[in-house]
Structure formats: structure tokens, C-alpha cells
Amino acid sequence: MSFIPFLDAGESVQIDDLTIENGAERIAVYGRLEIRRDRIGLQDIQALKAQIDAIAHELEGSAHLPERARSAQQMSVVPSPFADRNCA
């Protein structure tokens, strides 16, 4: 159920309705997870903790972390090839 954080293999982990999506430059966490007071709730929180711990361990082991990484939107802007055309 785990993956190597920041190894972009296009993999993701699903815990109930919560998704942890792996990428080379970022890890996305989205969805919903209800932790109930039962065995499944315990299993879900342990799985989430294992993923968060693995991500934290990877970041802590990185020697040169920038203060803030650039987002995908900041990386490049490609001009539209249709900007100078009248498409009407």
C-alpha cells in the first residue's frame, strides 16, 4: 500500500475516499477520510500515518530543500498558437 515518495511512477494510494498521488516534484492529497472508532478506522489512520511518515522521512533526508518549490503554473507559460488568428 505504500510507495516511494517523490518517485514519479504515476502511482497513488487510496485510503477510503482519500487519495495520495505520487509525483516527482509534489505529492497531492485529496478526498475525504472518516476515522471512526472501530477497527477499520484504526487501519485507515495507521495507513495514513505510514504514508505521511514516509513523505516526512524523504523530505527530512533531502539535503538542499528550497524555501518554496515552484508550482507547475510558475514553471512555464507557453504562448497560444491561436493568439494571432481570427477564428471567427
KOLNULUM-984913 format. One record per residue (C-alpha): residue number from 1; residue in one letter; x, y, z. Coordinates in steps of 0.25 Angstrom, whole numbers, plus 5000, padded with zeros to 4 digits. Each point is the difference from the previous one (the first is absolute). Layout:
+------+-------+------+------+------+
: lonu : kolpa :   c1 :   c2 :   c3 :
+------+-------+------+------+------+
:  NUM :     A :    X :    Y :    Z :
...
+------+-------+------+------+------+
***
This chain:
+------+-------+------+------+------+
: lonu : kolpa :   c1 :   c2 :   c3 :
+------+-------+------+------+------+
:    1 :     M : 5000 : 5000 : 5000 :
:    2 :     S : 5012 : 5009 : 5001 :
:    3 :     F : 5008 : 5007 : 4989 :
:    4 :     I : 5014 : 5007 : 5000 :
:    5 :     P : 4997 : 5015 : 5002 :
:    6 :     F : 5004 : 5009 : 4988 :
:    7 :     L : 5003 : 4988 : 4991 :
:    8 :     D : 4991 : 5004 : 4989 :
:    9 :     A : 4994 : 4986 : 4995 :
:   10 :     G : 4986 : 5006 : 4999 :
:   11 :     E : 4995 : 4992 : 5012 :
:   12 :     S : 4990 : 5003 : 5010 :
:   13 :     V : 4995 : 4995 : 5013 :
:   14 :     Q : 4986 : 4999 : 5004 :
:   15 :     I : 4995 : 5000 : 5014 :
:   16 :     D : 4985 : 5000 : 5001 :
:   17 :     D : 4997 : 5013 : 4991 :
:   18 :     L : 5013 : 5006 : 5002 :
:   19 :     T : 5010 : 5000 : 4989 :
:   20 :     I : 5015 : 5002 : 5002 :
:   21 :     E : 5006 : 5002 : 4986 :
:   22 :     N : 5015 : 4999 : 4998 :
:   23 :     G : 5008 : 5009 : 4991 :
:   24 :     A : 5015 : 5004 : 4998 :
:   25 :     E : 4998 : 5014 : 5005 :
:   26 :     R : 4988 : 4999 : 5008 :
:   27 :     I : 4990 : 4991 : 5007 :
:   28 :     A : 4986 : 5003 : 5000 :
:   29 :     V : 4990 : 4996 : 5011 :
:   30 :     Y : 4985 : 5002 : 4997 :
:   31 :     G : 4987 : 4994 : 5003 :
:   32 :     R : 4993 : 4996 : 5013 :
:   33 :     L : 5004 : 4991 : 5011 :
:   34 :     E : 4991 : 4997 : 5012 :
:   35 :     I : 5007 : 4994 : 5012 :
:   36 :     R : 4989 : 4992 : 5008 :
:   37 :     R : 5002 : 4994 : 5014 :
:   38 :     D : 5001 : 4986 : 4994 :
:   39 :     R : 5011 : 4990 : 4994 :
:   40 :     I : 4999 : 5006 : 4986 :
:   41 :     G : 5002 : 5014 : 5006 :
:   42 :     L : 5012 : 4995 : 5007 :
:   43 :     Q : 5005 : 4993 : 4987 :
:   44 :     D : 4997 : 5013 : 4992 :
:   45 :     I : 5008 : 5009 : 5009 :
:   46 :     Q : 5012 : 4991 : 5001 :
:   47 :     A : 5000 : 4999 : 4985 :
:   48 :     L : 5000 : 5015 : 4999 :
:   49 :     K : 5010 : 5002 : 5011 :
:   50 :     A : 5009 : 4990 : 4993 :
:   51 :     Q : 4999 : 5009 : 4987 :
:   52 :     I : 5002 : 5013 : 5007 :
:   53 :     D : 5012 : 4994 : 5008 :
:   54 :     A : 5006 : 4995 : 4987 :
:   55 :     I : 4999 : 5014 : 4993 :
:   56 :     A : 5005 : 5007 : 5012 :
:   57 :     H : 5012 : 4991 : 5001 :
:   58 :     E : 5003 : 5002 : 4985 :
:   59 :     L : 4999 : 5016 : 5002 :
:   60 :     E : 5009 : 4999 : 5012 :
:   61 :     G : 5011 : 4992 : 4993 :
:   62 :     S : 5000 : 5011 : 4989 :
:   63 :     A : 5013 : 5008 : 5001 :
:   64 :     H : 4996 : 5012 : 4992 :
:   65 :     L : 4985 : 5003 : 5001 :
:   66 :     P : 4996 : 5014 : 4995 :
:   67 :     E : 4992 : 5009 : 5009 :
:   68 :     R : 4988 : 4998 : 4990 :
:   69 :     A : 5000 : 4992 : 4987 :
:   70 :     R : 4994 : 5006 : 4988 :
:   71 :     S : 4987 : 4995 : 4996 :
:   72 :     A : 4996 : 4994 : 4986 :
:   73 :     Q : 4994 : 5013 : 4997 :
:   74 :     Q : 5012 : 5008 : 5003 :
:   75 :     M : 5009 : 4991 : 4992 :
:   76 :     S : 4997 : 5004 : 4986 :
:   77 :     V : 4990 : 5008 : 4992 :
:   78 :     V : 4998 : 4995 : 4985 :
:   79 :     P : 4994 : 5011 : 4991 :
:   80 :     S : 4987 : 4995 : 4993 :
:   81 :     P : 5003 : 4997 : 4985 :
:   82 :     F : 4986 : 5006 : 4997 :
:   83 :     A : 5002 : 5013 : 5007 :
:   84 :     D : 5003 : 5008 : 4987 :
:   85 :     R : 4989 : 4993 : 4992 :
:   86 :     N : 4986 : 5004 : 4997 :
:   87 :     C : 4992 : 4987 : 5002 :
:   88 :     A : 4986 : 5006 : 4998 :
+------+-------+------+------+------+
***
